[in-house]
Amino acid sequence: MDLTINFKDVSKAQAITLVKMAKIMEWCGHVGTSRNVTFFADGDGDFRPTVTYEATEDISYTEKLATDLEIMEAQENHDDFKLDYDDVAWQIEDEKCPLKQESEKRYNELIKKHKILF
């Protein structure tokens, strides 16, 4: 699959840092090492991007679980976002995956709790 991500409304320094983050992820894949790669999103500062993407396969369902749920949980816990694509891969591979069922249950609980409409 090919994925193109576009960031609008970022500063030159933010753009350079985002590209550096992507290049570090690329390097990890090339050398066969695992690392957390983080980006400090200064949302109460001047980091206010608009993000769009194009994928060669449909990723809309997975995107919903991989963004809305984590955003709501991070808000609730006043925590950082920690994303791991293995969790998403398990959800894609097995419709009856306990992680997927738990994610959907937690997602619906948070929607009701926060009265969020998507």
Backbone as a ProteinNet text record, in pm:
[ID]
protein_1_A
[PRIMARY]
MDLTINFKDVSKAQAITLVKMAKIMEWCGHVGTSRNVTFFADGDGDFRPTVTYEATEDISYTEKLATDLEIMEAQENHDDFKLDYDDVAWQIEDEKCPLKQESEKRYNELIKKHKILF
[TERTIARY]
84.6	0	89.3	45.8	112.3	25.5	90.1	21.9	91.4	14.4	66.5	-1.7	77.6	25.2	67.6	-29.4	-2.7	-28.9	67.7	52.3	44.2	-59.4	-70.7	-59.8	-17.5	-10.1	92.2	210.5	319.6	434.5	513.3	629.7	742.9	845.1	959.6	1024.8	1039.7	1101	1016.2	883.8	795.9	805.2	810.5	821.9	951.8	1060.4	1190.6	1185.1	1125.3	1117.3	1027.9	916.9	830	902.1	977.3	1053.6	1162.8	1229.4	1330.6	1267.9	1147.5	1079.9	1053.6	1004.6	977.6	1106.6	1214.5	1341.3	1396.7	1376.5	1419.6	1337.9	1206.2	1122.9	1172.3	1206.9	1259.3	1389.1	1478.2	1606.1	1582.9	1489.4	1459.6	1421.5	1339.5	1299.7	1415.5	1504.7	1617.2	1718.1	1741.7	1842.7	1782.8	1650	1585.6	1590.1	1558.2	1557.6	1422.8	1384.7	1258.2	1286	1216.7	1232.8	1100.3	1078.3	970.9	1024.1	947.8	984.6	872.9	905.2	800.6	816.5	706.6	701.3	622	677.2	606.7	511.1	381.5	278.4	237.2	292.1	269.6	139.2	27.6	-104	-145.8	-91.8	-123.6	-22.8	68.2	162.4	122.7	219.5	189.9	174.6	160.2	142.5	-6.3	-56.1	-198.8	-215	-166.5	-169	-307.1	-324.3	-434.8	-372	-421.5	-361.4	-462.5	-418.5	-498	-411.2	-476.9	-400.3	-471.8	-393.6	-446.1	-380.7	-462.1	-410.6	-461.1	-381	-420.1	-517.2	-544.9	-645.9	-732.6	-852.3	-943.8	-892.8	-865.7	-821.7	-916.1	-1035.5	-1126.4	-1170.1	-1203.9	-1250	-1137.6	-1021.9	-908.1	-869.2	-876.2	-842.1	-932.9	-1061.5	-1155.4	-1112.1	-1081.7	-1039.4	-901.4	-816	-679.3	-662.6	-768.9	-755.1	-855.6	-984	-1085.1	-1070.4	-1052.8	-1042.5	-920.2	-806.6	-684.8	-689.9	-752	-766.2	-851.5	-964.8	-1053.1	-986.4	-914.1	-848.3	-736.1	-661.9	-554.9	-612	-722.7	-786.9	-833.1	-892.1	-944.1	-831.3	-717.7	-605.3	-501.4	-521.3	-421.3	-283.5	-280	-162.6	-111.4	6.7	61.3	-1.9	4.9	-42.9	69.9	40.8	138.5	75.5	121.6	62.5	151.7	91.7	164.9	83.4	140.2	62.7	32.3	100.1	65.3	-78.6	-123.1	-262	-360.5	-332.6	-419.3	-412.4	-293	-276.8	-360.3	-362.7	-443.5	-591.9	-634.5	-775.2	-811.5	-721.3	-746.9	-753.3	-664	-651.9	-767.4	-825.4	-924.3	-1042.4	-1155.2	-1276.5	-1318.1	-1285	-1324.7	-1211.9	-1110.7	-996.9	-1044.8	-1004.6	-1046.9	-1008.1	-891.5	-849.3	-947	-990.8	-1085.5	-1218	-1267.6	-1393.4	-1381	-1269.3	-1247.3	-1236.6	-1167.7	-1155	-1291.1	-1374.4	-1507.7	-1592.5	-1583.2	-1658.6	-1612.7	-1481.1	-1426.1	-1462.6	-1455.5	-1490.5	-1634.6	-1727.6	-1868.6	-1892.3	-1820.2	-1832.3	-1787.1	-1676.1	-1624.5	-1714.9	-1772.2	-1867	-1983.9	-2039.9	-2154.1	-2111.4	-1997.8	-1951.6	-1929.8	-1866.8	-1830.9	-1934	-2040.3	-2148.2	-2091.1	-2001.7	-1933.7	-2010.9	-2030.6	-2095.9	-1994.9	-1978.2	-1886.9	-1968.8
-117.2	0	123.6	227	356.7	452.3	538.2	635.7	769.7	871.5	1007.2	1092.3	1155.9	1241.7	1385.2	1476.1	1618	1698.7	1781.9	1874.6	2015	2089.5	2230.1	2313.8	2435.9	2532	2491.5	2449.7	2421.8	2517.8	2544.1	2630.3	2550.5	2620	2552.9	2458	2503.5	2418.9	2293.5	2309.1	2193.8	2097.1	2150	2064.8	1985.5	2050.9	1982.5	1871.2	1898.9	1800.1	1682.4	1709.2	1600.5	1511	1570.6	1492.4	1412.6	1473.6	1400.4	1279.8	1297	1186.9	1073.1	1106.8	1005.1	935.5	1009.6	950.4	857.5	890.7	801.7	672.9	683.9	564.1	478.6	542.8	470.8	399.1	468.1	410.2	287.5	296.9	182.9	60.4	81.1	-29.6	-86.9	-0.7	-47.6	-126.8	-84.5	-153.3	-260.3	-268.7	-372.5	-347.3	-225.9	-192.2	-130.2	-142.5	-86.6	29.2	138.4	257.7	331	402.2	500.9	625.9	680.6	804.3	902.7	1011.3	1102.8	1240.7	1310.2	1448.2	1527.3	1636.5	1718.2	1810.7	1786.7	1867	1978.3	2096.5	2211.1	2281.1	2212.5	2262.5	2388.6	2412.6	2539	2646.8	2609.4	2703.6	2729.9	2719.4	2753.4	2631.7	2511.5	2393.1	2369	2407.2	2395.2	2344.2	2225.2	2177.3	2128.5	2123.1	2052.9	1933.3	1814	1692.7	1622.3	1590.4	1510.5	1393.2	1290.4	1175.8	1109.7	1034.3	948.4	813.2	708	571.8	490.2	393.7	310.7	199.4	187.5	94.4	170.5	118.9	182.1	161.9	269.7	260.4	335.8	367.6	452.3	389.1	260.3	198.8	194	148.3	140.7	278.6	376.9	513.4	560.6	525.9	568.3	515.3	386.7	329.4	379.8	407.2	444.6	593.5	671.9	814.2	858.5	845.6	895.4	834.6	702.8	634	682.6	690.1	730.7	877.6	962.2	1102.5	1115	1045.5	1054.6	999.1	887	829.4	919.1	979.7	1069.5	1192.6	1245.4	1359.6	1320.9	1202.7	1158	1137.1	1087.5	1056.6	1167.8	1275.9	1383.3	1324.5	1241.1	1160.8	1189.1	1137.2	1142.4	1032.9	1047.9	946	847.1	721.3	617.4	523.9	531.3	456.1	339	223.7	105.3	39.4	29.6	-22.1	-170.6	-243.5	-384.1	-398.6	-307.6	-312.1	-301.6	-210.7	-191.5	-313	-368.4	-485.2	-602.6	-622.1	-730.9	-706.9	-582.7	-550.7	-580.5	-550.5	-573.8	-723.7	-800.6	-943	-1025.8	-987.5	-1074.1	-992.8	-1007.2	-935.2	-970.5	-1090.3	-1133.5	-1115	-1040.3	-1015.3	-950.7	-1003.5	-942.7	-795.4	-759.6	-619.8	-533.5	-580.9	-504.6	-490.4	-598.5	-591.7	-497.5	-504	-416	-270.8	-247.7	-111.6	-53.9	-133.3	-85.8	-58.4	-144.7	-125.5	3.1	21.3	141	266.3	257.3	368.7	412.6	317.6	350.3	406.4	355	408.8	554.7	584.1	721.4	815.7	767	848.7	888.8	791.9	821.1	913.1	884.9	961.8	1109.7	1133.7	1269.2	1332.8	1257.1	1305.5	1361.5	1283.2	1323.9	1268.3	1350.4	1308.5	1319.5	1211.9	1214.2	1199.8
0	0	0	-69	-65.1	14.5	92	174.8	159.2	124.7	113.7	220.4	302.8	409.3	379.6	382.5	356.8	483.3	520	631.8	574.8	612.6	574.4	701.3	685.8	795.9	901.5	857	949.8	920.1	1022.6	1004.5	940	896.6	835.8	936.5	1061.1	1164.4	1190	1191.7	1212.4	1095.2	973.9	855	857.5	890.4	897.4	1001.5	1116.9	1224.1	1185.5	1118.5	1072.4	971.3	881	783.7	855.2	952.8	1030	1099.6	1155.1	1221.8	1122.9	1004.5	902.6	859	844.8	803.1	911.4	1038.3	1146.6	1142.5	1116.3	1103.9	987.4	877.4	761.2	797.9	867.8	908.7	997.2	1092	1180	1097.2	995.4	909.3	829.8	784	703.5	785.6	909.2	990.4	1079.9	1085.7	1164.9	1314	1354.8	1497	1532.9	1657.9	1706.2	1800.1	1777.9	1861	1869.2	1979	1983	1915.5	1825.1	1757	1788.5	1854	1899.2	1837	1834.9	1785.7	1888.3	1939	2035.9	1960.2	1974.3	1908.4	2003.8	1984.3	2072.2	2034.9	2062.1	2023.6	2095.3	2215.7	2280.7	2240.5	2150	2090.5	1947	1855.2	1715.5	1625	1679.8	1596.1	1575.3	1457.6	1423.9	1280.1	1253	1114.3	1070.6	941.8	879.4	810	837.9	783.9	693.6	573.5	481.1	435.6	384.1	336.8	220.3	146	40	57	52.9	64.2	-53.6	-96.3	-209.2	-168.4	-37.1	13.8	113.2	138.5	232.8	375.3	446.5	585.6	678.5	632.5	709.6	840.6	843.7	968.9	1071.2	1028.7	1118.9	1166.6	1078	1116.7	1229.3	1222.9	1326.4	1462.8	1470.7	1598.5	1639.6	1542.6	1573.8	1600.8	1589.1	1619.2	1723.7	1695.8	1788.8	1927.4	1934.3	2062.3	2139	2072	2140.6	2181.7	2101.5	2138.2	2263.4	2264.9	2381.1	2506.3	2493.8	2610.2	2659.6	2569.6	2611.9	2681.1	2629.8	2695.4	2834.8	2845.6	2973.6	3074.8	3029.9	3118.3	3125	3050	3041.5	3011.6	2908.2	2879	2738.3	2709.8	2575	2491.1	2360.1	2268	2244	2259.9	2231.9	2129.6	2007.4	1897.5	1858.9	1835.9	1792.9	1682.3	1564.7	1452	1465.3	1553.3	1574.9	1623.5	1712.2	1760	1644.1	1552.3	1436	1344.7	1326.8	1240.1	1291.6	1422.2	1478.8	1452.2	1459.1	1432.9	1287	1196.9	1054.6	1026	1085.2	1055.5	1107.6	1220	1282.7	1333.2	1265.7	1306.6	1449.2	1495.6	1629.7	1730.2	1693.4	1780.4	1911.4	2027.1	2154.1	2163.7	2108.6	2112.1	2033.9	1918.6	1837.5	1910.7	1968.8	2042.3	2161.3	2231.7	2346.9	2301.8	2189.6	2136.9	2101.4	2034.9	1997.2	2120.9	2221.2	2345.9	2415.1	2427.2	2492.6	2413.4	2281.6	2193.8	2220.5	2222.7	2246.1	2385.6	2486.3	2622.2	2627.5	2562.9	2564.4	2486.4	2376.4	2299.8	2388.5	2461.4	2550.3	2663.3	2724.8	2839.5	2803.5	2690.6	2651.1	2558.1	2528.3	2440.2	2309.6	2250.3	2127.8	2008.2	1909.3	1785.6	1672.7	1599.6	1483.6	1358.4
[MASK]
++++++++++++++++++++++++++++++++++++++++++++++++++++++++++++++++++++++++++++++++++++++++++++++++++++++++++++++++++++++

